[in-house]
């Protein structure tokens, strides 16, 4: 039987009808071969799939979503796509989504809770779930969103929502113990955004560990968690006369290092500087930055897995996963002056 082919010369997306005509079957049969293969006998299914492959047919995701109620798409929202911290989370999430046959779409919320809420509301009907990294949404808004879509949080914990977080209790204790071993008796925490969950956890851990060690700890800020936030943070820290500075993240810490160098303050000779995240580039700055490393790629993988698990078992209790942290000691921390 001669196979009907789409006319050449004009761009044409191969449709179910094209495949059906070429295969000599009904369009409903072609549809079932892709969406309900168990309802088509083996010989017919293999014949239809072979014709579809020859014609270059790809199922229409929107049409499949209408029939199955699933889009095979996940959305990941991050507060600042330019921050290298999120590259690891994105990479892990993309790997896990691809392995599950899902498409991952990415959006930047610009550190703005209103933007994040608008994106969740707009994308909700078009995706099967969300990974929200360092979400700025209030708890009540998150819980309402969870009623409509499976959600997993990275670097944020909210009761009743699946979350993947770093072990900041252990990590901040590692930082304080390291500084104490170098003779430091005072430290300043240079805080990030006031609404940052991880920032609050980091400060609480540093404060408690410092109290246990008999070390003075104070908090300054908030500062923008970027390199551009460094000058203001460094200037305030210099007046504190603390011998160690712990920044909200590596981006802020690198900005602090630059400002201290411009002011002639030696690191680590005059003051030690420590960051969080161990981003790409934290070992390239001068001096190389001591920082707390997190398992960001693993966090992205686990978050996607949590979303997929919820989509299949909506009645199950959302998990809380705590991933280990490790202090990476480099040249920016040294003996107290």
C-alpha positions as CSV (number, residue, x, y, z in Angstrom):
1,X,0.0,0.0,0.0
2,X,1.4,3.4,-1.0
3,X,1.9,5.6,2.1
4,X,0.5,9.1,2.2
5,X,3.1,11.7,3.0
6,X,2.9,15.3,3.9
7,X,3.4,17.7,0.9
8,X,7.0,18.9,0.6
9,X,8.1,22.5,0.3
10,X,5.9,23.9,3.0
11,X,6.9,23.3,6.7
12,X,4.5,20.8,8.1
13,X,4.3,19.2,11.5
14,X,3.3,15.6,11.1
15,X,0.0,14.9,12.8
16,X,-1.9,11.9,14.1
17,X,-4.0,12.0,10.9
18,X,-0.8,11.8,8.8
19,X,0.4,8.7,10.6
20,X,-3.1,7.1,10.5
21,X,-3.4,7.6,6.8
22,X,0.1,6.2,6.1
23,X,-0.5,3.2,8.4
24,X,-4.0,2.6,7.2
25,X,-5.6,2.7,10.6
26,X,-7.9,5.1,12.5
27,X,-6.5,8.2,14.2
28,X,-7.8,6.8,17.5
29,X,-5.7,3.7,17.0
30,X,-2.6,5.8,16.6
31,X,-3.4,7.8,19.7
32,X,-3.8,4.6,21.8
33,X,-0.4,3.4,20.5
34,X,1.2,6.3,22.3
35,X,-1.1,6.9,25.3
36,X,-2.6,3.4,26.0
37,X,-0.3,0.9,24.2
38,X,-1.7,-2.0,26.2
39,X,-5.0,-1.5,24.4
40,X,-3.5,-2.2,21.0
41,X,-2.4,-5.6,19.7
42,X,1.4,-6.0,19.3
43,X,1.5,-6.2,15.5
44,X,-0.6,-3.1,15.0
45,X,1.3,-1.1,17.6
46,X,4.7,-2.0,16.1
47,X,3.4,-1.2,12.6
48,X,2.1,2.2,13.7
49,X,5.2,3.1,15.7
50,X,7.4,2.2,12.7
51,X,5.4,4.5,10.4
52,X,5.4,7.3,13.0
53,X,9.2,7.0,13.3
54,X,9.6,7.1,9.5
55,X,7.4,10.2,9.1
56,X,9.2,11.9,12.1
57,X,6.0,12.1,14.2
58,X,6.3,13.3,17.8
59,X,3.3,13.3,20.1
60,X,1.8,16.7,20.9
61,X,2.5,17.3,24.6
62,X,-0.6,19.5,25.0
63,X,-2.9,16.8,23.5
64,X,-1.4,14.1,25.7
65,X,-1.8,16.3,28.7
66,X,-5.5,16.8,27.9
67,X,-6.0,13.0,27.8
68,X,-3.7,12.0,30.7
69,X,-4.0,15.0,32.9
70,X,-0.2,15.2,33.0
71,X,2.1,17.5,31.1
72,X,5.4,15.6,31.9
73,X,6.8,19.0,32.8
74,X,8.2,20.4,36.0
75,X,9.0,24.0,36.9
76,X,12.0,25.1,38.9
77,X,12.1,28.7,40.3
78,X,15.2,30.3,41.7
79,X,15.7,33.8,43.2
80,X,18.7,34.7,41.1
81,X,19.8,32.7,38.1
82,X,23.1,34.6,38.0
83,X,24.1,33.2,41.4
84,X,26.5,30.2,40.8
85,X,25.0,28.5,43.9
86,X,21.9,27.6,41.9
87,X,23.8,26.1,39.0
88,X,24.4,22.9,41.0
89,X,20.8,22.7,42.1
90,X,19.6,23.2,38.5
91,X,22.0,20.7,37.1
92,X,20.9,18.0,39.6
93,X,17.2,18.8,39.0
94,X,17.6,18.6,35.2
95,X,19.4,15.3,35.5
96,X,16.7,13.8,37.7
97,X,13.9,15.2,35.5
98,X,15.5,13.9,32.3
99,X,15.9,10.4,33.8
100,X,12.2,10.4,34.6
101,X,11.3,11.5,31.1
102,X,10.2,14.9,32.2
103,X,11.0,18.4,30.9
104,X,12.3,21.0,33.3
105,X,11.5,24.7,32.8
106,X,13.4,27.4,34.7
107,X,12.3,30.8,35.9
108,X,14.0,33.6,37.9
109,X,12.0,35.2,40.7
110,X,14.4,38.1,41.2
111,X,14.5,37.6,45.0
112,X,10.8,38.8,45.0
113,X,8.0,37.0,46.7
114,X,5.3,38.6,44.6
115,X,7.0,37.6,41.4
116,X,7.5,34.0,42.7
117,X,3.8,33.8,43.7
118,X,2.7,35.1,40.3
119,X,4.9,32.5,38.5
120,X,3.5,29.6,40.7
121,X,0.0,30.7,40.0
122,X,0.6,31.2,36.2
123,X,2.6,28.0,35.6
124,X,0.5,25.8,37.9
125,X,-2.0,24.5,35.3
126,X,0.8,23.8,32.8
127,X,3.2,21.7,35.0
128,X,3.1,18.6,37.1
129,X,4.9,20.1,40.0
130,X,7.4,22.7,41.3
131,X,10.9,22.8,42.7
132,X,11.3,26.0,44.6
133,X,14.9,26.9,45.5
134,X,15.4,29.3,48.4
135,X,11.7,30.3,48.2
136,X,10.7,33.7,49.5
137,X,7.0,32.8,49.8
138,X,5.3,33.0,53.2
139,X,4.3,29.7,54.7
140,X,0.6,30.2,54.1
141,X,1.1,30.9,50.4
142,X,3.2,27.8,50.1
143,X,0.7,25.6,51.7
144,X,-2.1,26.9,49.5
145,X,0.1,26.2,46.4
146,X,0.7,22.7,47.6
147,X,-3.1,22.0,47.4
148,X,-2.9,22.5,43.7
149,X,0.6,21.1,42.7
150,X,3.2,18.8,44.2
151,X,6.0,21.1,45.5
152,X,9.5,20.5,46.9
153,X,11.6,23.1,48.5
154,X,15.4,23.4,48.3
155,X,17.3,25.4,51.0
156,X,14.0,26.2,52.8
157,X,11.9,24.2,55.2
158,X,8.2,24.7,55.9
159,X,6.1,22.2,57.9
160,X,3.8,20.2,55.6
161,X,5.9,20.8,52.5
162,X,8.6,18.4,51.1
163,X,12.0,20.0,51.6
164,X,15.7,19.4,51.0
165,X,18.0,21.4,53.3
166,X,21.7,21.5,54.2
167,X,22.8,20.5,57.7
168,X,23.5,24.1,58.9
169,X,23.6,23.0,62.6
170,X,26.7,20.9,61.9
171,X,28.1,23.3,59.3
172,X,28.0,26.4,61.4
173,X,29.6,24.5,64.3
174,X,32.4,23.5,61.9
175,X,33.0,27.1,61.1
176,X,33.1,28.3,64.7
177,X,35.4,25.4,65.8
178,X,37.7,26.2,62.9
179,X,37.9,29.9,63.9
180,X,38.3,29.1,67.6
181,X,41.2,26.7,66.7
182,X,42.9,29.7,65.0
183,X,42.6,31.8,68.2
184,X,39.5,34.0,67.2
185,X,37.4,35.2,70.0
186,X,35.0,37.4,68.1
187,X,33.1,37.0,64.8
188,X,30.6,39.0,62.8
189,X,27.9,37.5,60.6
190,X,27.2,39.6,57.6
191,X,23.5,38.7,56.9
192,X,21.7,38.4,53.6
193,X,18.0,39.1,52.8
194,X,15.8,39.4,55.9
195,X,13.3,36.9,54.5
196,X,16.0,34.2,53.8
197,X,15.2,31.0,55.6
198,X,18.8,29.7,55.2
199,X,20.2,33.0,56.4
200,X,18.2,32.7,59.6
201,X,19.4,29.1,60.1
202,X,23.0,30.1,59.5
203,X,22.9,32.9,62.0
204,X,21.1,30.8,64.6
205,X,23.7,28.1,64.2
206,X,26.7,30.5,64.4
207,X,25.2,32.2,67.4
208,X,24.6,29.0,69.3
209,X,28.0,27.5,68.4
210,X,29.8,30.7,69.4
211,X,28.0,30.8,72.8
212,X,29.0,27.2,73.5
213,X,32.6,28.1,72.6
214,X,32.6,31.3,74.7
215,X,33.1,33.4,71.5
216,X,31.4,36.8,70.9
217,X,29.1,36.7,67.8
218,X,27.2,39.7,66.4
219,X,25.1,40.1,63.3
220,X,25.2,43.0,60.8
221,X,23.0,43.6,57.8
222,X,20.9,42.7,55.9
223,X,23.1,43.0,52.8
224,X,22.4,42.1,49.1
225,X,23.7,38.5,48.7
226,X,25.8,39.6,45.7
227,X,29.4,40.8,45.0
228,X,27.9,44.4,44.9
229,X,26.7,44.0,48.5
230,X,30.3,43.5,49.7
231,X,31.5,47.1,50.1
232,X,28.8,48.1,52.5
233,X,29.2,44.9,54.5
234,X,33.0,45.2,54.6
235,X,32.9,48.8,55.7
236,X,30.5,48.0,58.6
237,X,32.6,44.9,59.6
238,X,35.8,46.9,59.8
239,X,34.3,49.2,62.4
240,X,33.2,46.2,64.5
241,X,36.9,45.2,65.1
242,X,35.9,41.5,65.0
243,X,38.8,39.3,63.9
244,X,36.6,37.0,61.8
245,X,33.8,37.7,59.3
246,X,31.3,35.1,58.2
247,X,29.3,36.2,55.1
248,X,25.8,35.0,54.2
249,X,27.1,33.4,51.0
250,X,30.2,33.2,48.8
251,X,29.1,36.0,46.5
252,X,28.9,38.5,49.4
253,X,32.1,37.1,50.8
254,X,34.0,37.7,47.5
255,X,32.6,41.3,47.5
256,X,33.9,41.7,51.0
257,X,37.4,40.4,50.1
258,X,37.6,42.9,47.2
259,X,36.6,45.8,49.4
260,X,39.0,44.9,52.2
261,X,41.8,44.7,49.7
262,X,40.9,48.1,48.4
263,X,41.0,49.5,51.9
264,X,44.4,47.9,52.7
265,X,43.0,45.4,55.2
266,X,45.0,42.1,54.9
267,X,43.1,38.8,54.7
268,X,43.8,36.7,56.7
269,X,46.5,38.8,58.4
270,X,44.2,41.4,59.8
271,X,40.9,39.6,59.6
272,X,39.6,36.2,58.4
273,X,36.7,35.7,56.0
274,X,34.4,32.7,55.6
275,X,31.5,32.1,53.2
276,X,28.8,29.7,52.5
277,X,28.0,27.5,49.4
278,X,31.5,26.7,47.9
279,X,30.4,28.1,44.5
280,X,32.5,27.8,41.4
281,X,35.0,30.6,41.7
282,X,35.4,30.6,45.4
283,X,38.8,29.0,45.0
284,X,39.8,31.5,42.2
285,X,39.5,34.7,44.2
286,X,42.5,36.1,46.1
287,X,42.9,34.9,48.7
288,X,41.0,31.6,48.0
289,X,37.9,31.6,50.1
290,X,37.2,29.3,53.1
291,X,33.6,28.2,52.8
292,X,31.0,25.7,53.9
293,X,30.2,23.3,51.0
294,X,26.7,22.0,50.4
295,X,25.6,19.1,48.2
296,X,23.7,21.3,45.7
297,X,23.5,18.8,42.8
298,X,22.3,16.1,45.2
299,X,19.7,18.6,46.5
300,X,18.3,19.2,43.0
301,X,18.0,15.4,42.4
302,X,16.3,14.8,45.7
303,X,13.9,17.6,45.2
304,X,12.7,16.3,41.8
305,X,12.4,12.8,43.3
306,X,10.2,14.3,46.1
307,X,7.9,16.0,43.6
308,X,7.5,12.9,41.5
309,X,6.8,10.8,44.6
310,X,4.1,13.2,45.6
311,X,2.5,13.2,42.2
312,X,2.1,9.4,42.5
313,X,1.3,9.3,46.2
314,X,-0.5,12.5,47.1
315,X,-1.6,11.2,50.5
316,X,1.9,10.4,51.7
317,X,3.7,12.6,54.3
318,X,6.0,15.1,52.5
319,X,9.6,14.2,53.4
320,X,12.3,16.4,55.0
321,X,15.8,15.5,53.8
322,X,18.9,17.0,55.5
323,X,22.1,16.7,53.5
324,X,25.6,16.9,55.0
325,X,27.8,20.0,54.8
326,X,31.6,20.2,54.9
327,X,33.9,23.1,55.7
328,X,36.5,23.7,52.9
329,X,39.5,25.4,54.4
330,X,41.4,27.8,52.1
331,X,43.7,30.8,52.5
332,X,41.1,33.4,53.6
333,X,41.1,32.1,57.2
334,X,44.1,32.3,59.4
335,X,45.5,32.9,62.9
336,X,43.8,35.7,64.8
337,X,45.7,39.0,64.8
